[in-house]
């Protein structure tokens, strides 16, 4: 173990002890993890692992220095297990703090109506903000020489997480269904169960967050799957790494992928709905129950047809995250 690896291991172990890592497996099918958490534990870790291995020496040193100054908040419980690398472990921190900081909930997504072809600031209300604006604001803090180390360390955690969120297609769009949260699906024979306000699990959003990632990993560790994705999309990674940062454009691309693949590959066509305000799945005259009557199925065929999109988005998120941070710390 190198000195740097030892430092990371010790830091991650200390972090895990402080925040009382829950004794859950990294991924549990239909677990109690909140359904709006993009990519789940393993997906976010894979993105962070790809990024970490691509950081320049300067960026890695700057990131590690900020992470070493993370304040301890006893009110925050860490849902995901530790992987022994602090940069990877904190990739889900922004989800862990949502109960403590509820104002950050809307920072994880942007509701571009299904069928949108161009980004407009109207989709990111100033009062609530959205993932597009949140990434920009947190990057500004990282670049601000007058910002405190504490503020910059928090900004880094947000950026690591939000770049991952941005690449989950259902965090870029909504078809009056809360980004697919109101679309019940039967997942490999497991039928959806209703809870409150016509919410069902599994649903389209939850299986893209967790279950389809688990299927794609097929038992691989986070490190092994990250390495697999680097090899699988090696012909595209350098293009992604050299692209100009275009957060809004990446969001629009995510919406296109949602329309083409996430919704488009379902067995029963879901029409594009006229946007209305929707807080729970029982709104809009019961969208949850209407979608449940479609009896949508996510099975081997759907997984096969959408896997490349899922894997490419995870890989692109990791490469772009590294490129963004390398640019911050040139």
C-alpha positions as CSV (number, residue, x, y, z in Angstrom):
1,X,0.0,0.0,0.0
2,X,1.4,3.4,-1.0
3,X,1.5,6.3,1.3
4,X,-1.3,8.0,-0.6
5,X,-3.4,4.8,-0.5
6,X,-2.8,4.5,3.2
7,X,-3.9,8.1,3.7
8,X,-7.1,7.4,1.8
9,X,-7.7,4.2,3.7
10,X,-7.3,5.8,7.1
11,X,-9.4,8.8,6.1
12,X,-12.2,6.7,4.8
13,X,-12.2,4.5,7.8
14,X,-12.4,7.5,10.1
15,X,-15.2,8.9,8.0
16,X,-17.1,5.6,8.2
17,X,-16.7,5.5,12.0
18,X,-17.8,9.1,12.5
19,X,-20.9,8.9,10.4
20,X,-22.0,5.5,11.6
21,X,-22.1,3.6,8.3
22,X,-25.3,1.6,8.3
23,X,-24.9,-2.2,8.2
24,X,-26.6,-2.7,4.9
25,X,-25.3,-4.3,1.8
26,X,-24.1,-1.8,-0.8
27,X,-27.2,-2.6,-2.9
28,X,-30.4,-4.3,-1.7
29,X,-33.3,-4.9,-4.1
30,X,-36.2,-2.7,-3.2
31,X,-34.5,-1.5,-0.1
32,X,-35.6,1.4,2.1
33,X,-33.2,3.8,0.3
34,X,-35.2,6.9,-0.9
35,X,-36.5,6.3,-4.4
36,X,-35.4,9.7,-5.7
37,X,-31.7,9.0,-5.1
38,X,-30.1,8.8,-8.5
39,X,-28.0,5.7,-9.2
40,X,-28.1,4.4,-5.7
41,X,-24.9,3.5,-3.7
42,X,-23.0,1.6,-6.4
43,X,-23.9,3.8,-9.3
44,X,-22.6,7.0,-7.6
45,X,-19.5,5.1,-6.3
46,X,-18.7,3.9,-9.9
47,X,-18.9,7.4,-11.2
48,X,-16.7,8.7,-8.4
49,X,-14.2,5.8,-8.9
50,X,-13.8,6.5,-12.6
51,X,-13.3,10.2,-11.8
52,X,-10.8,9.7,-9.0
53,X,-8.5,7.5,-11.2
54,X,-8.6,10.3,-13.9
55,X,-7.8,13.2,-11.6
56,X,-4.5,15.0,-12.3
57,X,-1.9,15.0,-9.5
58,X,-2.9,18.6,-8.7
59,X,-6.6,17.9,-8.6
60,X,-6.2,14.7,-6.6
61,X,-4.1,16.5,-4.0
62,X,-6.6,19.4,-3.8
63,X,-9.6,17.1,-3.5
64,X,-7.9,15.0,-0.8
65,X,-6.9,18.1,1.2
66,X,-10.5,19.4,1.2
67,X,-11.9,16.0,2.1
68,X,-9.5,15.8,5.0
69,X,-11.3,18.8,6.5
70,X,-14.8,17.5,6.4
71,X,-16.7,18.6,9.5
72,X,-18.5,16.0,11.5
73,X,-22.3,16.3,11.7
74,X,-23.9,13.9,14.2
75,X,-27.3,14.5,12.6
76,X,-26.2,12.8,9.3
77,X,-26.4,9.1,8.9
78,X,-24.5,7.5,6.0
79,X,-26.6,5.0,4.2
80,X,-24.0,3.4,1.9
81,X,-21.1,1.2,3.1
82,X,-17.5,2.3,2.8
83,X,-15.3,1.3,-0.1
84,X,-12.0,2.4,1.5
85,X,-11.6,5.5,-0.7
86,X,-12.9,8.7,0.8
87,X,-13.5,10.4,-2.6
88,X,-15.7,7.4,-3.6
89,X,-17.4,7.1,-0.2
90,X,-18.6,10.7,-0.1
91,X,-20.3,10.4,-3.5
92,X,-23.6,9.8,-1.8
93,X,-23.2,12.4,1.0
94,X,-25.6,14.8,-0.8
95,X,-28.4,12.2,-0.5
96,X,-27.6,11.6,3.2
97,X,-28.0,15.2,4.2
98,X,-31.4,15.8,2.5
99,X,-33.3,15.3,5.8
100,X,-30.9,17.7,7.6
101,X,-31.0,20.2,4.7
102,X,-34.3,19.8,2.9
103,X,-33.7,22.9,0.8
104,X,-31.2,20.9,-1.2
105,X,-33.8,18.3,-2.4
106,X,-34.5,20.1,-5.7
107,X,-30.8,20.4,-6.4
108,X,-30.6,16.8,-7.6
109,X,-32.7,17.0,-10.7
110,X,-34.2,19.2,-13.4
111,X,-37.8,18.6,-14.7
112,X,-37.4,19.1,-18.4
113,X,-40.8,18.1,-19.9
114,X,-40.5,15.0,-21.9
115,X,-40.0,16.1,-25.5
116,X,-37.9,19.2,-24.7
117,X,-35.3,20.0,-27.3
118,X,-33.7,23.1,-25.7
119,X,-32.9,24.1,-22.2
120,X,-34.7,27.1,-20.7
121,X,-34.1,28.7,-17.3
122,X,-37.9,28.5,-16.7
123,X,-37.3,24.8,-15.9
124,X,-35.1,25.8,-13.0
125,X,-37.2,28.0,-10.7
126,X,-35.1,30.5,-8.8
127,X,-36.7,29.7,-5.4
128,X,-36.0,26.0,-5.7
129,X,-33.0,25.8,-8.0
130,X,-32.2,22.5,-9.8
131,X,-29.2,20.3,-10.6
132,X,-28.1,22.6,-13.5
133,X,-27.8,25.7,-11.4
134,X,-26.6,23.8,-8.3
135,X,-23.5,22.4,-10.2
136,X,-22.7,25.9,-11.4
137,X,-23.0,27.5,-8.0
138,X,-20.9,24.8,-6.3
139,X,-18.2,25.0,-8.9
140,X,-18.1,28.8,-8.4
141,X,-17.4,28.1,-4.7
142,X,-14.6,25.7,-5.6
143,X,-13.0,28.3,-7.8
144,X,-13.4,31.2,-5.3
145,X,-10.1,31.9,-3.7
146,X,-11.8,33.7,-0.8
147,X,-14.1,30.8,0.0
148,X,-13.5,29.0,3.3
149,X,-12.1,25.4,3.2
150,X,-15.3,24.3,4.9
151,X,-17.4,25.8,2.2
152,X,-15.2,24.4,-0.5
153,X,-15.2,20.9,1.0
154,X,-19.0,20.9,1.0
155,X,-19.0,22.2,-2.6
156,X,-16.8,19.4,-3.7
157,X,-19.1,16.8,-2.1
158,X,-22.1,18.4,-4.0
159,X,-20.3,18.4,-7.3
160,X,-19.2,14.8,-7.0
161,X,-22.8,13.8,-6.4
162,X,-24.6,16.2,-8.7
163,X,-22.6,15.3,-11.8
164,X,-23.6,11.7,-11.2
165,X,-27.3,12.7,-10.8
166,X,-27.2,14.7,-14.0
167,X,-26.4,11.6,-16.0
168,X,-29.3,9.6,-14.7
169,X,-31.8,10.3,-17.5
170,X,-34.8,10.3,-15.2
171,X,-33.2,13.2,-13.2
172,X,-33.3,15.3,-16.3
173,X,-37.0,15.0,-17.2
174,X,-40.5,14.3,-16.0
175,X,-43.6,13.3,-17.9
176,X,-46.0,14.4,-15.1
177,X,-44.7,11.4,-13.2
178,X,-42.0,12.8,-10.9
179,X,-39.2,11.5,-13.2
180,X,-40.7,8.0,-13.5
181,X,-41.4,7.7,-9.7
182,X,-45.1,7.5,-10.6
183,X,-44.7,4.7,-13.2
184,X,-45.1,1.3,-11.4
185,X,-43.3,-1.5,-13.1
186,X,-43.1,-5.3,-12.6
187,X,-39.4,-5.9,-12.3
188,X,-38.3,-9.5,-13.2
189,X,-41.6,-10.8,-11.9
190,X,-41.7,-8.6,-8.7
191,X,-45.0,-6.8,-9.0
192,X,-45.3,-3.2,-7.7
193,X,-46.8,-2.6,-4.3
194,X,-48.6,0.6,-3.4
195,X,-47.7,2.7,-0.4
196,X,-49.1,6.2,0.0
197,X,-50.4,8.8,-2.4
198,X,-50.5,6.2,-5.2
199,X,-46.7,5.6,-5.0
200,X,-45.6,2.2,-6.0
201,X,-42.3,0.2,-5.8
202,X,-40.7,-1.0,-7.9
203,X,-41.2,1.9,-10.3
204,X,-39.4,3.1,-13.4
205,X,-37.2,5.6,-11.5
206,X,-36.1,3.2,-8.7
207,X,-35.1,0.4,-11.1
208,X,-32.9,2.8,-13.1
209,X,-31.4,4.1,-9.8
210,X,-30.5,0.7,-8.4
211,X,-31.8,-2.5,-9.9
212,X,-30.6,-2.1,-13.5
213,X,-27.2,-1.0,-12.2
214,X,-27.0,-4.1,-10.1
215,X,-27.9,-6.2,-13.1
216,X,-25.2,-4.5,-15.2
217,X,-22.5,-5.0,-12.6
218,X,-23.3,-8.7,-12.4
219,X,-21.4,-9.2,-9.2
220,X,-18.5,-7.0,-10.1
221,X,-17.0,-4.7,-7.4
222,X,-17.2,-1.0,-7.8
223,X,-13.6,-0.9,-8.8
224,X,-13.9,-3.7,-11.3
225,X,-17.1,-2.3,-12.9
226,X,-15.5,1.2,-13.2
227,X,-12.5,-0.4,-15.0
228,X,-14.8,-2.4,-17.2
229,X,-16.7,0.8,-18.2
230,X,-13.4,2.5,-19.0
231,X,-12.5,-0.3,-21.4
232,X,-16.0,-0.6,-22.8
233,X,-16.1,3.1,-23.8
234,X,-12.5,3.8,-24.2
235,X,-13.1,5.1,-27.8
236,X,-15.4,7.8,-26.4
237,X,-13.7,8.8,-23.1
238,X,-11.1,11.2,-24.6
239,X,-13.8,13.0,-26.4
240,X,-15.8,13.4,-23.2
241,X,-12.7,14.5,-21.3
242,X,-12.0,17.3,-23.9
243,X,-15.6,18.6,-24.2
244,X,-16.4,22.0,-23.0
245,X,-18.4,21.9,-19.7
246,X,-22.1,22.1,-20.8
247,X,-24.3,21.2,-17.9
248,X,-27.5,22.4,-19.5
249,X,-26.6,20.5,-22.7
250,X,-25.9,17.3,-20.8
251,X,-29.3,17.7,-19.1
252,X,-31.0,18.0,-22.5
253,X,-29.1,15.0,-23.7
254,X,-30.4,13.1,-20.7
255,X,-33.9,14.0,-21.5
256,X,-33.5,12.7,-25.1
257,X,-32.1,9.4,-23.7
258,X,-35.1,9.2,-21.3
259,X,-37.5,9.7,-24.2
260,X,-35.7,7.3,-26.6
261,X,-34.7,4.5,-24.2
262,X,-36.0,4.8,-20.6
263,X,-39.6,5.4,-21.8
264,X,-39.2,4.4,-25.4
265,X,-38.2,0.8,-24.7
266,X,-41.1,0.1,-22.4
267,X,-43.6,-2.5,-23.7
268,X,-46.5,-0.1,-23.5
269,X,-46.2,3.3,-25.0
270,X,-46.6,6.2,-22.6
271,X,-47.8,9.4,-24.3
272,X,-46.1,12.7,-23.7
273,X,-48.2,14.6,-21.2
274,X,-48.8,18.4,-21.0
275,X,-46.8,19.6,-18.0
276,X,-48.7,20.3,-14.7
277,X,-47.6,20.8,-11.2
278,X,-47.2,17.5,-9.5
279,X,-46.1,16.9,-5.9
280,X,-47.3,13.3,-5.3
281,X,-48.4,10.5,-7.5
282,X,-52.1,10.9,-6.6
283,X,-52.0,14.4,-8.2
284,X,-53.2,15.1,-11.8
285,X,-56.3,13.0,-11.2
286,X,-54.3,10.0,-10.0
287,X,-51.3,9.6,-12.3
288,X,-50.0,6.7,-10.2
289,X,-53.0,4.6,-10.6
290,X,-53.3,5.5,-14.3
291,X,-49.8,4.3,-14.9
292,X,-50.3,1.2,-12.8
293,X,-53.1,0.1,-15.2
294,X,-50.5,0.0,-18.0
295,X,-48.8,-3.0,-16.3
296,X,-45.4,-2.0,-17.5
297,X,-42.7,-4.7,-17.3
298,X,-39.0,-4.3,-16.9
299,X,-37.5,-7.7,-17.8
300,X,-34.5,-9.2,-19.6
301,X,-35.5,-7.7,-22.9
302,X,-35.8,-4.2,-21.6
303,X,-32.6,-4.5,-19.7
304,X,-30.7,-5.7,-22.8
305,X,-32.0,-2.9,-24.9
306,X,-31.2,-0.1,-22.4
307,X,-28.0,-1.4,-20.8
308,X,-25.6,0.4,-23.2
309,X,-27.3,3.7,-22.4
310,X,-27.1,3.1,-18.7
311,X,-23.4,2.1,-18.8
312,X,-22.5,4.9,-21.2
313,X,-24.1,7.5,-18.9
314,X,-22.2,6.1,-15.8
315,X,-18.9,6.2,-17.8
316,X,-19.5,9.7,-19.2
317,X,-20.4,11.0,-15.7
318,X,-17.1,9.8,-14.3
319,X,-15.0,11.1,-17.1
320,X,-16.7,14.5,-17.1
321,X,-16.5,14.8,-13.4
322,X,-12.7,14.3,-13.5
323,X,-12.4,16.8,-16.4
324,X,-14.4,19.4,-14.4
325,X,-12.2,19.0,-11.3
326,X,-9.0,18.9,-13.3
327,X,-10.0,22.2,-14.8
328,X,-10.7,23.7,-11.4
329,X,-7.3,22.7,-10.1
330,X,-5.0,23.2,-13.1
